[in-house]
Amino acid sequence: MGRYGDIDYPRMTKTGLGLGLALFLFGAIGAKVALAVSGGAIPGWERTLFFDAEWLGIALVLFSPIIFGIVLPLTE
């Protein structure tokens, strides 16, 4: 048992990376599809949803390997 409990770091890294990629794709593809279907006018909350999903996905893809693959295993 480590300092942070019994965490499976490789699984957490892969899960964070996969979730980040899924959020990014949801935001990018969803925005394009919504614009194509609606004829170019979508509500502000949908634009915000897709934009935030893209940026949250990028952040997860970048930080999951750093946090769960490098930093936490080194501090244990």
JOMO-V751366 format. One record per residue. N is the residue number from 0. RES is the residue in one small letter. BURIAL is I if it has 9 or more other C-alpha atoms within 8 Angstrom, else O. D_LAST is the distance of its C-alpha to the last C-alpha in Angstrom with 1 decimal. Layout:
# JOMO-V751366
<<N,RES,BURIAL,D_LAST> <N,RES,BURIAL,D_LAST>>
This chain:
# JOMO-V751366
<<0,m,O,9.8> <1,g,O,6.2> <2,r,O,5.6> <3,y,O,7.4> <4,g,O,9.7> <5,d,O,10.8> <6,i,O,10.5> <7,d,O,12.4> <8,y,I,11.2> <9,p,O,14.4> <10,r,O,16.6> <11,m,I,15.3> <12,t,I,15.9> <13,k,I,19.3> <14,t,O,20.3> <15,g,I,19.7> <16,l,I,21.6> <17,g,I,24.3> <18,l,I,24.7> <19,g,I,25.0> <20,l,I,27.5> <21,a,I,29.5> <22,l,I,29.7> <23,f,I,30.8> <24,l,I,33.4> <25,f,I,34.6> <26,g,I,35.2> <27,a,I,36.9> <28,i,O,39.0> <29,g,I,39.7> <30,a,I,41.2> <31,k,O,43.4> <32,v,O,44.6> <33,a,I,45.3> <34,l,I,47.3> <35,a,O,49.2> <36,v,O,50.1> <37,s,O,51.1> <38,g,O,53.1> <39,g,O,51.0> <40,a,O,50.7> <41,i,I,47.7> <42,p,O,46.8> <43,g,O,44.5> <44,w,O,41.9> <45,e,O,41.6> <46,r,I,41.2> <47,t,O,38.5> <48,l,I,36.7> <49,f,I,36.8> <50,f,I,35.8> <51,d,I,32.8> <52,a,I,31.7> <53,e,I,31.9> <54,w,I,29.9> <55,l,I,27.2> <56,g,I,27.0> <57,i,I,26.7> <58,a,I,23.9> <59,l,I,21.9> <60,v,I,22.7> <61,l,I,21.5> <62,f,O,18.4> <63,s,I,16.9> <64,p,I,16.1> <65,i,I,14.7> <66,i,I,12.4> <67,f,I,11.4> <68,g,I,12.0> <69,i,I,10.7> <70,v,I,9.0> <71,l,I,6.5> <72,p,I,5.4> <73,l,O,5.6> <74,t,O,3.8> <75,e,O,0.0>>
